């Protein structure tokens, strides 16, 4: 038991390549041994048994000649002809006792061809087959003894035998060739196994090396994935993982840079104006109130930024719960627009509302109000004074589509693909001065995705922007 445990411990410490090579070598060796054993077994069963059947056939033929001819001289010629034209030696005796007492024709008394039990079988009229050592030539022989009966009395016996060396001689000529071929096959299998093991292990070694670099923060390395097998698929999946992690790391760094930049600007304003007030630089109450107003504005901007970051972090998680319920979508849009009366009046912007009051969708009311509020806030912020904002809601088959369109400066086509990314701005300086955090559309995107809805943005410079949201409609009877 201790030896087995020790072998297992040593086996677990060797590498995968050595394990594969060892396994292939053992399997190849077992295959060669089984092949050799099977070859000998088949030769024994097919060829040796065939020689035994041939001896029996010759013996039966001589037995028939003995009974038919009854002419001893003619029978002796038949015996001589059989001995000369076959690989077997033939002994005929009319005194079967000699086979078990001594060798016929001058054998020593102690030298016998058959045992006492075999002689008894002959006396009973049974044919005897045997493999034993020849008492004179000291070599193994294959032999058959056929009884010759006169009624129920044993009157003689025919003994045919051939050296086993002659039986195995045809196999000797190919034995070394077979052994050489099997050895060559073993070497080829082991070499091929090592080659295959190296091809399997090499990508794993590269994965190990690259994963170590990934753990240290370097996601730039890739594995060459030219093979089309499972290992190639694994390498491509690993490369995809590395690419995804590289993008995540890039986004994380960009996010931290953006957050730092967004926080640095209002904090620098607040610190500068606060220090000016503390150092007595402010001389008048009017200037003091202006500084306090700026500090208050930047504080509000920081508050909005922090709230937007918290919302985005929650929405990007898979576990954030949505309180889904049937919603009269038209009424919800009207409620949101009521909150924008003051900024609309300040910029003399008119709302053109075309709402379907019968539209019912399933969603989270609070989050959908946030979506419409963010979109309407952008539309108001970028619309010139005296312009119109169009809000239209209609049902298209199983979808309820809400479109918010403004006549603002529009978005260049090269920016449309990234407009919903975090902190992405088309007009950075102007947007920051007007209080935007760069997170509003990113939040809209996440909320829309969690509602399994669609969002589409169409815009062109100088022609304004149109954003459409499509939600699955539900019938009133399906509440």
C-alpha positions in Angstrom: 0.0 0.0 0.0 2.9 2.4 0.8 4.5 1.5 -2.5 1.3 2.3 -4.4 0.9 5.7 -2.5 4.6 6.5 -3.2 4.1 5.7 -6.9 1.0 7.9 -7.0 2.9 10.8 -5.3 5.7 10.5 -7.8 3.2 10.4 -10.7 1.5 13.6 -9.6 4.8 15.4 -9.5 5.8 14.8 -13.1 4.6 17.0 -15.9 1.7 16.5 -18.2 4.0 15.9 -21.2 5.7 13.1 -19.3 2.4 11.6 -18.2 1.1 11.6 -21.8 4.4 10.1 -23.1 4.5 7.5 -20.4 0.9 6.5 -21.1 1.5 6.2 -24.8 4.6 4.2 -24.3 2.8 1.8 -21.9 -0.1 1.4 -24.3 2.2 0.9 -27.3 4.2 -1.7 -25.3 1.1 -3.6 -24.2 -0.2 -3.5 -27.8 3.1 -5.0 -29.1 3.1 -7.7 -26.5 -0.5 -8.6 -27.1 0.2 -8.6 -30.9 3.1 -11.0 -30.4 1.1 -13.2 -28.1 -1.8 -13.2 -30.5 0.4 -14.0 -33.4 1.9 -17.0 -31.6 -1.5 -18.1 -30.5 -3.0 -17.9 -34.0 0.0 -19.7 -35.5 -0.4 -22.4 -32.9 -4.2 -22.7 -33.6 -4.1 -22.4 -37.4 -0.8 -23.9 -38.6 0.0 -26.4 -35.9 -3.5 -27.7 -35.7 -3.5 -27.9 -39.5 -0.3 -30.1 -39.4 -2.0 -32.3 -36.8 -5.1 -32.6 -39.1 -2.7 -33.5 -42.0 -1.1 -36.2 -39.9 -4.5 -37.6 -39.1 -5.6 -37.4 -42.7 -2.4 -39.3 -43.8 -3.0 -41.9 -41.1 -6.6 -42.4 -42.1 -5.5 -42.9 -45.7 -2.9 -45.5 -44.6 -5.5 -47.2 -42.4 -7.9 -47.5 -45.4 -5.1 -48.9 -47.5 -4.3 -51.4 -44.8 -7.9 -52.7 -44.7 -8.4 -52.7 -48.4 -5.2 -54.2 -49.8 -4.4 -56.9 -47.2 -1.2 -57.3 -49.2 1.7 -56.5 -46.8 4.2 -55.8 -49.6 1.9 -53.4 -51.3 1.0 -51.7 -48.0 4.7 -51.4 -47.2 5.2 -49.6 -50.5 2.4 -47.3 -49.6 4.1 -46.6 -46.3 7.4 -45.9 -48.0 5.7 -43.6 -50.5 3.9 -41.6 -47.7 7.2 -41.2 -45.8 9.1 -40.1 -48.9 6.4 -37.6 -50.1 5.4 -36.0 -46.8 7.2 -34.2 -43.9 6.1 -37.0 -41.5 8.0 -40.1 -40.5 5.9 -43.3 -40.5 6.2 -46.3 -38.3 4.1 -49.4 -38.8 4.0 -52.3 -36.4 1.9 -55.4 -36.1 2.8 -55.6 -32.4 1.5 -52.4 -30.7 3.1 -53.5 -27.5 6.4 -52.5 -29.0 5.2 -48.8 -29.1 4.9 -48.8 -25.4 7.6 -51.3 -24.5 10.5 -50.2 -26.7 11.1 -48.5 -30.0 10.5 -50.7 -32.9 13.3 -51.8 -35.1 16.1 -51.9 -32.6 15.2 -49.4 -30.0 16.5 -49.7 -26.4 14.2 -51.4 -23.9 13.7 -48.2 -21.9 12.8 -46.1 -24.9 9.1 -45.9 -25.6 7.0 -43.8 -28.0 3.7 -44.0 -26.2 2.7 -44.4 -22.6 0.9 -47.2 -21.0 -2.3 -45.1 -20.9 -2.1 -44.3 -24.6 -1.6 -48.0 -25.4 -4.8 -48.7 -23.6 -6.5 -46.2 -25.8 -5.2 -47.9 -28.8 -6.5 -51.3 -27.5 -9.9 -49.6 -27.1 -9.7 -48.6 -30.8 -9.1 -44.9 -30.1 -6.8 -42.6 -32.1 -4.1 -41.0 -30.0 -2.5 -37.5 -30.7 0.4 -36.4 -28.7 3.2 -33.8 -28.3 6.3 -35.1 -26.5 10.1 -35.4 -26.7 11.4 -38.0 -29.1 13.3 -40.7 -27.0 16.1 -41.0 -29.5 16.6 -37.6 -31.1 15.8 -35.6 -28.0 13.5 -33.2 -29.8 9.8 -32.5 -29.4 7.6 -34.2 -31.9 3.9 -33.9 -33.0 2.5 -37.4 -33.5 -0.6 -39.5 -34.0 -1.1 -43.2 -33.4 -3.9 -44.9 -35.3 -5.0 -48.4 -34.2 -5.5 -51.2 -36.7 -8.2 -53.6 -35.6 -9.0 -57.1 -36.5 -12.6 -57.3 -35.3 -12.3 -56.0 -31.7 -8.6 -57.1 -31.4 -5.8 -54.7 -31.9 -3.7 -56.2 -34.7 -1.3 -53.3 -35.4 -0.8 -49.6 -35.3 0.4 -46.8 -37.6 2.5 -44.1 -35.9 3.1 -40.8 -37.8 5.2 -38.1 -36.3 7.1 -35.0 -37.3 9.5 -32.8 -35.3 7.9 -29.7 -33.9 11.0 -27.8 -35.1 9.8 -28.5 -38.7 6.3 -27.3 -37.7 7.7 -24.0 -36.3 10.4 -23.6 -39.0 8.1 -21.5 -41.3 7.4 -19.2 -38.5 11.1 -18.8 -37.6 11.8 -17.1 -40.9 9.4 -14.3 -40.2 9.8 -14.2 -36.4 12.7 -11.7 -36.5 11.1 -9.7 -39.2 7.9 -9.5 -37.1 9.8 -8.6 -34.0 11.7 -5.9 -35.9 8.5 -4.5 -37.4 6.8 -4.4 -34.0 9.8 -2.7 -32.5 9.8 -0.2 -35.3 6.0 0.4 -34.7 6.7 0.8 -31.0 9.4 3.4 -31.7 7.2 5.3 -34.2 4.2 5.3 -31.8 6.4 6.6 -29.0 7.9 9.2 -31.2 4.5 10.2 -32.6 3.1 10.3 -29.0 5.9 12.6 -27.9 5.3 14.8 -30.9 1.6 15.0 -30.3 2.2 15.6 -26.5 4.5 18.5 -27.4 1.8 20.0 -29.7 -0.7 19.7 -27.0 1.5 21.0 -24.2 3.0 23.9 -26.1 -0.2 26.0 -26.2 -0.8 25.1 -22.5 2.7 26.3 -21.7 2.1 29.5 -23.5 -1.2 29.9 -21.7 0.6 29.5 -18.4 3.2 32.1 -19.4 0.6 34.6 -20.7 -1.7 34.0 -17.7 1.2 34.9 -15.4 1.7 38.2 -17.4 -2.1 38.8 -17.2 -2.0 38.4 -13.4 0.7 41.1 -13.5 -1.5 43.4 -15.6 -0.2 42.7 -19.1 -3.0 41.7 -21.4 -1.3 42.3 -24.7 0.1 38.8 -25.4 -1.8 36.3 -27.6 -1.4 32.6 -28.5 -1.0 31.6 -32.1 -4.2 29.6 -32.8 -3.7 28.0 -36.3 -5.0 24.6 -35.5 -8.7 23.8 -36.1 -9.0 21.2 -33.4 -10.1 21.5 -29.7 -6.7 22.9 -28.7 -7.0 25.6 -31.4 -10.5 26.4 -30.1 -9.2 26.7 -26.6 -6.4 29.0 -27.8 -8.9 31.2 -29.6 -11.1 31.3 -26.5 -8.1 32.2 -24.4 -7.2 35.0 -26.8 -10.8 36.3 -26.7 -10.6 36.2 -22.9 -7.3 38.2 -23.0 -8.8 40.7 -25.4 -11.9 41.1 -23.2 -9.7 41.6 -20.1 -7.5 44.0 -22.0 -10.7 46.0 -22.9 -11.9 45.8 -19.3 -8.6 47.0 -18.0 -8.5 49.8 -20.7 -12.0 50.8 -19.7 -11.2 50.7 -16.0 -8.2 53.0 -16.6 -10.2 55.3 -18.8 -13.0 55.3 -16.3 -10.6 56.2 -13.4 -9.0 59.0 -15.6 -12.4 60.4 -16.5 -13.7 60.2 -12.9 -10.5 61.9 -11.7 -10.8 64.6 -14.4 -14.5 65.2 -13.6 -13.8 65.4 -9.9 -10.7 67.5 -10.3 -12.4 70.4 -12.1 -15.2 71.2 -9.6 -12.9 70.5 -6.6 -10.3 72.9 -8.0 -13.0 75.6 -8.4 -14.4 75.0 -4.9 -10.9 75.0 -3.3 -9.8 78.1 -5.2 -12.9 80.2 -4.3 -12.9 78.9 -0.7 -9.2 79.9 -0.2 -9.9 83.2 -1.7 -12.7 83.8 0.8 -10.7 82.5 3.7 -7.7 84.7 2.8 -9.9 87.8 2.7 -9.4 88.4 -1.0 -13.2 88.9 -1.3 -13.9 92.6 -0.6 -17.6 93.0 -1.2 -20.7 91.1 -0.2 -21.7 90.9 -3.8 -18.5 89.2 -4.8 -18.8 86.9 -1.8 -22.3 85.8 -2.9 -21.0 85.1 -6.4 -18.2 82.9 -5.0 -20.7 81.1 -2.9 -23.0 80.6 -5.9 -20.1 79.1 -7.9 -19.2 76.7 -4.9 -22.9 75.7 -4.6 -23.1 75.0 -8.4 -19.9 72.9 -8.3 -21.2 71.0 -5.3 -24.4 70.2 -7.1 -22.4 69.0 -10.1 -20.4 66.8 -7.8 -23.5 65.4 -6.3 -25.0 64.6 -9.7 -21.8 63.0 -10.8 -21.6 60.7 -7.7 -25.3 59.8 -8.0 -24.8 59.0 -11.7 -21.8 56.9 -11.0 -23.7 54.9 -8.3 -26.6 54.4 -10.7 -24.4 53.3 -13.5 -22.5 50.9 -11.2 -25.7 49.3 -10.0 -27.2 49.1 -13.5 -24.1 47.4 -15.0 -24.4 44.6 -12.4 -26.4 41.6 -13.3 -28.1 41.4 -9.9 -29.8 44.8 -10.0 -33.5 44.3 -9.5 -36.1 45.9 -11.8 -39.6 46.5 -10.4 -41.5 45.4 -13.5 -45.2 46.4 -13.6 -47.7 47.5 -16.3 -47.3 51.2 -17.0 -49.5 53.7 -18.9 -46.6 55.0 -20.9 -48.2 58.2 -22.2 -49.0 59.3 -18.7 -45.5 58.6 -17.4 -44.1 60.8 -20.3 -46.5 63.6 -19.4 -45.4 63.5 -15.7 -41.8 63.8 -16.7 -42.4 66.8 -19.0 -44.1 68.6 -16.2 -40.8 68.8 -14.3 -39.2 70.6 -17.3 -41.6 73.5 -17.5 -39.2 76.0 -16.0 -36.1 75.2 -18.2 -38.4 75.1 -21.2 -39.8 78.5 -20.4 -36.4 79.9 -19.7 -35.2 79.0 -23.3 -38.7 79.6 -24.8 -38.7 76.1 -26.1 -42.1 74.6 -27.1 -43.0 70.9 -26.7 -44.9 69.2 -29.5 -46.5 66.2 -27.8 -48.2 63.4 -29.8 -48.8 60.6 -27.3 -50.8 57.4 -27.5 -52.8 57.3 -24.2 -53.7 53.7 -24.6 -50.1 52.4 -24.8 -49.3 50.1 -22.0 -45.8 48.6 -21.4 -44.2 46.6 -18.6 -41.3 48.3 -16.9 -39.8 50.0 -13.8 -41.6 53.4 -13.5 -38.7 55.1 -11.6 -36.0 53.9 -14.0 -38.2 54.8 -17.1 -38.7 58.3 -15.7 -35.0 58.6 -15.3 -34.5 57.5 -19.0 -37.0 60.1 -20.3 -35.7 62.8 -18.0 -32.1 62.2 -19.2 -33.1 62.3 -22.9 -35.3 65.4 -22.4 -32.6 67.1 -20.4 -30.2 66.6 -23.3 -32.7 67.9 -25.8 -33.4 71.0 -23.7 -29.7 71.7 -23.1 -28.7 71.4 -26.8 -31.7 73.1 -28.3 -31.3 76.7 -29.3 -33.7 79.2 -27.8 -37.1 79.5 -29.4 -36.9 76.1 -31.1 -39.2 73.0 -30.7 -38.8 69.6 -29.2 -41.0 66.9 -30.6 -42.1 63.9 -28.5 -44.1 61.3 -30.3 -45.4 57.9 -29.2 -47.0 55.3 -31.4 -47.7 51.6 -31.5 -46.1 49.5 -34.2 -47.4 45.9 -34.1 -46.2 44.6 -30.7 -44.0 47.5 -30.0 -44.6 51.0 -28.4 -42.1 53.5 -29.9 -41.3 56.8 -28.1 -39.3 59.3 -30.2 -37.7 62.5 -28.7 -36.4 64.8 -31.4 -34.6 68.2 -31.1 -33.2 70.8 -33.4 -29.9 71.1 -31.7 -26.4 71.1 -33.3 -26.5 67.3 -34.0 -23.9 64.7 -33.6 -21.2 63.9 -36.2 -21.5 60.4 -37.7 -18.1 59.3 -36.3 -19.3 60.0 -32.8 -22.6 58.2 -33.0 -21.1 54.7 -32.3 -19.6 55.9 -29.0 -22.2 58.5 -27.9 -23.6 56.2 -25.2 -20.2 55.3 -23.7 -19.4 56.6 -20.2 -18.0 60.1 -20.1 -18.0 60.4 -23.9 -18.6 63.9 -25.1 -18.9 65.4 -28.5 -18.4 69.0 -27.3 -16.5 68.4 -24.1 -15.8 71.9 -22.8 -19.3 73.3 -23.6 -21.0 70.2 -22.0 -18.9 70.5 -18.8 -19.7 74.2 -18.5 -23.4 73.4 -18.9 -23.2 70.8 -16.1 -23.3 67.5 -17.9 -21.6 64.5 -16.4 -21.2 62.5 -19.6 -23.0 59.6 -17.9 -26.7 60.3 -18.9 -26.8 58.3 -22.1 -24.8 55.5 -20.6 -27.4 55.2 -17.9 -30.2 55.3 -20.5 -28.5 52.5 -22.4 -28.2 50.2 -19.3 -31.9 50.8 -18.3 -33.1 50.2 -21.8 -31.1 46.9 -22.0 -32.5 45.7 -18.8 -36.0 46.2 -20.1 -35.1 44.1 -23.2 -36.0 47.2 -25.3 -34.4 48.8 -28.3 -32.8 52.2 -28.7 -31.9 54.0 -32.0 -30.1 57.3 -32.5 -30.3 59.3 -35.7 -28.4 62.6 -35.9 -26.5 64.8 -38.3 -24.6 68.1 -37.8 -26.9 71.0 -38.1 -30.1 68.9 -38.3 -30.6 67.9 -34.7 -30.9 64.5 -33.0 -33.7 61.9 -32.9 -33.7 59.2 -30.2 -36.3 56.3 -30.5 -37.0 53.8 -27.7 -39.1 50.7 -28.5 -40.7 48.7 -25.7 -42.8 45.6 -25.9 -46.5 46.5 -25.7 -48.9 44.6 -23.4 -52.7 44.3 -23.7 -54.9 45.5 -20.8 -56.4 42.1 -20.5 -52.9 40.6 -19.8 -52.2 42.3 -16.6 
